[in-house]
Each structure stands twice: as C-alpha cells, then as structure tokens.
Amino acid sequence: MRKKRLFIFLIALIVVMGVLWGYLYHNETLLPFDKKLTDTLFKIRGPQPASDDIVIVDIDEKSLHALGQWPWPRIKIARILRNLAEAEAAVIGFDIVFSEPDNSSPKRVFEAYGIHDRNVPDYDLLLARAVSESPTILGFFFDFEAQGSEPGDIPEIPALFIEHNKPMKRSFILEAQRIVPNIPVIQNSAYSSGFFNTLPDLDGIVRSVPLLIRYDGMLFPSISLEMVRAMMQSGRIDIDYSESGVAGIRMGTLHLPTDRFGRLTVNYRGPGKSYTYLSAADIYDRNFDAEKIRGKIVLIGTSASGLLDLRATPFDSTFPGVEVHATAIDNMINGDFVTVPDWVEAADTTLLLALALITILIFSYAPPLATVLLSLSLFVAFFGFDYYLFANRHILLNMAFPTLLIILLFLVLSMFNYLFETRVKEKIREKFAKKVSPQVVDALLQNGISDAFETQQKEVTIFFSDIRSFTSISEALGDPKQLVDLLNRYLTPMANIIMDRFGTIDKFIGDAIMAYWNAPKEHPNHEDAAAKSALLQLEALKKLNHTLSREGLPTLDIGIGIHTGLVTVGEMGSAGRSDYTIMGDNVNLASRIEGLNKFYGSRLIISESTKRGLKEDYTFRELDTVRVKGRKKPVTIYELLQTGKPSKQLHEELEEYHHALEEYKNGNFVAAEEKFRHLQKKNPHPLYALYISRCHTYALNPPQHFDGIFVFETK
C-alpha cells in the first residue's frame, strides 16, 4: 500500500506540474473553454436586478414604423434630444455616429442644385444645436484594420490621461488604425464623446468592453467611461500599470479593475431588455412619463434586428449593443465589477495544488467506486467554490485548468489504480488460491484488499492437526507411492472442509495441517468456523477409515488443537521467496495444545479463549489447567465432543466427571480418586486413568502449594 501511495503521488506530481506549466506559459490554449465555463456561472446565477437609473431610448421596430426607415432626418433626432433635455435627463449618450452629412436636409438638397440660401433649414446644424443645449456625449467608433482619417477629425476629450509606470517596450491598450468620428459641426457642439466599440471574443460573445483605445498616440475613452466621468465631473483619468499590463483605471475615488488590456469584464444583469426601454417614437411624440427620464442616465441606441446592432452575450444571442454600454455604466456606478484580480495567478496555482493534494488523498485511501464519487464531489465542490467567488465576491478564477487537472488526474490515476489492482488481484489469487476457498479469494478480489499482504496484529483462531503414529504407518506400508497416495486421500477432504468454512491453510507439515481463520478476510464467527471444521474432519475421518479398512489399508487417528489469540499476520520470508503466514506465541501454544491430545486420550482440544468466543451450542469436557513448555501463563483446555446438547447418558457421565474434577482442584485427592475410579469402571477412558494415577500420587505425596495447574515439561 505504501508503494501504491508513493506511485500515486509521483504520477499526480507529474500531471500537476504539466498543468501548471500549461497555465503559466500557455494560458491562452484553454482560454475559449475557460470563457465558456464562466458563461455557465452567469447562467447558473441567473438574472439580477438592473439599475433603475439607466434608461435606454430604443430605435425599435415601432419607431421605424412611425418615423420611417433609418437613417432618420436629423431634425427628428434633434427633437428627441430636446425632449429628453426638457425631461431633465442627467446625461445622454449616443450609441450612434453621425459620420456623414444628412442628405435629407433641405440645405443639402438646395446646395445640390447650386442654391445657397441661409434661411433654408440645415438639419445637421439643428442637431448640433440640440447637442450643445443638452448633456450629450456623442459616440464614434474605431476601425482596427483599415487606415485613414484626417487629424482634424479626431475628437477632443476634455480630460487629462495620465499613465503610471507604463512599460516602455509594449503598449497593452488596444491600438486602432482608423477613426470614424461625427461630422465636425455636430462633434464640435458636444461636451465630449466616446467610442462604442464592443469587441467580441473569438467565439463571437461579448464578455468585456475596452474602456480605453489608443489612436495616433492618444488615448480615448469608451462611451460608458466618458459618461461616468462626465457625471463625476472628473478632469483626469489615471491608468495604472503592473508588469503584466494595465492594473486598473482611476477617476477620482472610482477605481475600475480591468484586465491587462484595459478591458472591463461586464457583469451582465440578464438577457436583453433587462433595463427600462422607452421607444424613440414615444419620446419624439412626447408620449412618455417625464419621471422616467428625470435625473436618469439615458442611452440612445437600437434593438431593431434590421439595424444590425445585436450582440451575443453569455445570457443572450440577440443582445442589443446599446445595453452592453448600459451594463458597463451600471457596473461602474454600483461598483459590482466582475474582476480578475492581480493575485489571480497565485490563487489559481494554490487551487491547482490543493485539488491535486485532495485527489492524491482520494486515490490513496478510497476504494475504487468511492474514487469516482469523491472525484465527482471534488469537481462539484471546486465549481461551487468558483461560483461562490463569482456570485458573492465577483471574482473570476481560472476554471479551465483546474477542470483539466481534475479530469486528467482522475483518468490517469484510475488507469493506474486499475493496473495496480489487477496486479494485486493476480498476486492475491496466486498466494491464496491453494490456501483458502474460492469464495474467500473472490471476496478478497471483489473487496479490493490491496493491503492483504501488509503485516499486522490480528486475532485469529489457529488450527493444528496431526496423524497419530504416522511413522509406524509408513513402515507398515513400505511403498512410498502408496504412502503418498494414502496421505493425499486423507489431506484432500480435510483441506476442503477447512476451505469450505472460510479457513486459510497455512501449510502442510508432512502429515500435519496448520490453518487459521479471520485472515486474510475477516470472519465474524471464526471460533465457530474452526470448531465445526474440526468436528466435521473427525466425522470425515470415520468414513475414510471405513473405506481404508475394507481395502486392507491402515486406518488413521488424528489429534486436533485449536486456540484463539493475537498473532502477527502478513507476507513474510526472504526477498526472493516469501509466503502469507502467521507467527507468534499463540501459534506455538496452538501447536502445544494439539500435542496434548495423546496425554488426555482425546482427539479435539480447544483453549479457553476459543471456548469463550464460541456462539453456538456445543458439548465440552474440561480437561485440565496446564502450563506448557516455554509459556508461564497457564491455560485451561477443553475437549470438544460434539455440537448441540449431550445425550442423557453423556450428560450424566459429564456431570459425574466435573464433580470429580472439582474435588481434584480443591485438593481432595482421595475423594477425587474414588470418583474417577467409579467413572473408569462404568466408562473406561484414558482421561480417567490419568487422573486416577495423578490423584493417587498426590494423595501419597501432597504438593505444598497446589493450585490445580499441571506443568508439562515436554511437548
């Protein structure tokens, strides 16, 4: 088992180092998968309340039907803008760019015919006046591919941009190739403007928005950032850098956490239309409640599918682009950003190591089926931890690499466990196939006892049997082949009886059998199993002797000793040759007990500890309390006669015997001898003759301190 755990640790170490290397140096490889997992967190969390302070004036299908196809004459937009200003909107932002003159303007039509009349309405000028008379932030966008635009077209931003600790070799903020601004007459009338680019990830989903873009060496704010700056009346924007890129953006007391490229991860509130939407047609017709506008942040954009300003987000595949900016503003004014903190690498690394350690513990100590359930539980716990950080702390940790680590460790360690367990099962089958019953071998294999060979202290019931006068039988037969055949005819049924009752045969010592119960597999009633096996062997011996007698072969007599106690059990031997066995003082005692049968004229002796563990009914005869050679502690031994209650005749004989034994123990040797002689006369037995002789000797030469213990100086 220690070797297995060491291999698990080494394999897991290799896997986790590989995953850590991928995370630190090739993070972008699993970035799409990581973003998909992050999307799942949004979906699990579900929609959240959107800010009531943000209103979207929507150029929707209703507006297109009422006011005509887009683009509208700018006099209509000017009217919408004035109505919003009159309703006391706090700030108005356009998710629209007016990059070309309005060709529907009467002035533009007249000029096309060469007529220049100052009294002819100029819709661009009317919109410019409406912009100048309202708290409007115009929108524009950048092109990252095509080049061109005149320097005079660059919008002026009334704010100071200060970059702190900016790296000299690399600019992490996105750089545009071309700007598409509003026409000068409209642009110059506005307080400020901001770009409305929303750059999707490679899979087309908008998860973040750039707050700053660099163009022609200058920085420009997004429409959402500029609207918040205007409301805060902050005159400067501070950009903080770290070694890895942009660390954050500050405006006064507001700190905006961004990624290294100056992008804000959008904490979406839900699917499209999570904010208050008012139809542009209703604003144009003054068909709205001014209280819904007063003091609110207003964004003008479109949700009409024909105008192609729909985006894909974690919640929705047709999300109005204007609502992306609304959500970014909501995040900024409420401070509930979804952040990827600058300590994320340390946190991700710690998480990877913790997951690896837990997985190592699971595969080192849990059974095979439990590893599946625990690994699944570990993944659920990891996902729950990430979800908690996201939903309650708005922190995003990397999810792809921990997920990859759990999957890789599970697959690799499961394969290792399978190969290791297969090898262990073969080893178990090899070691125990001839020692125990097939049922025990199957149980060992099914339960996955890979530590079956671990050396340990364990209570077992030990069995020894031996054929009486086997040397004389060998001499009588003469033929070695016939002797081996006779021995096999005896040992085969005896071994089968042991294995059928879940015993383990330790070894055959010539004509002797050594076996034990409760190892390697636990057996709740190991004392009973050993006792019944012994009684069944005596019955089987009767049948075998009957057959041998008919064949003219010598009959066999055996002695059996059984003792229960603690032993050392496990794989023992030399480096090149070993065996699963038991050893200890109790093994020697069991052997000594078997040898006592010839002194007491018995066939089956059990120790007091075995008798104490028996749960079923048996008939016993207490033989003696003895101290065997090499052992100071005495042991009481019993002759196991049969299962169940004795017959009336046997019961009476045993009653009389136990009375005689009690007299002997009390030192009344004369009375005891008399009772034993009476028993011997009615039921002759070597045991009674033994006690008659012993009582007679003690009566003639009384011991000084008799304690009822008989000391054997021989085996």
Secondary structure, 3 states (H helix, E strand, C coil): CHHHHHHHHHHHHHHHHHHHHHHHHCHHHHHHHHHHHHHHHHHHHCCCCCCCCEEEEEECHHHHHHHCCCCCCHHHHHHHHHHHHHCCCCEEEECCCCCCCCCCCHHHHHHHCCCCCCCCCCHHHHHHHHHHCCCEEEEEEEECCCCECCHHHCCCCCCEEEEECCCCCCCCCCECCEEECCCHHHHCCCCEEEECCCCCCCCCECCEEECEEEECCEEEEEHHHHHHHHHHCCCEEEEEEECCEEEEEEECCEEECCCCCCEEECCCCCCCCCCEEEEHHHHHCCCCCHHHCCCCEEEEEECCHHHCCEEECCCCCCEEHHHHHHHHHHHHHHCCCCECCCCHHHHHHHHHHHHHHHHHHHHHHCCHHHHHHHHHHHHHHHHHHHHHHHHHHCECCCCHHHHHHHHHHHHHHHHHHHHHHHHHHHHHHHHHCCCCCHHHHHHHHHCCCCCCCCCEEEEEEEEEEEECCHHHHHHHHCCHHHHHHHHHHHHHHHHHHHHHCCCEEEEEECCEEEEEECCCCCCCCHHHHHHHHHHHHHHHHHHHHHHHHHCCCCCCCEEEEEEEEEEEEEEEECCCCEEEEEECHHHHHHHHHHHCHHHHCCCEEEEHHHHHHCCCCEEEEEEEEEECCCCCCCEEEEEEEEECCCCHHHHHHHHHHHHHHHHHHCCCHHHHHHHHHHHHHHCCCHHHHHHHHHHHHHHHCCCCCCCCEEECCCC
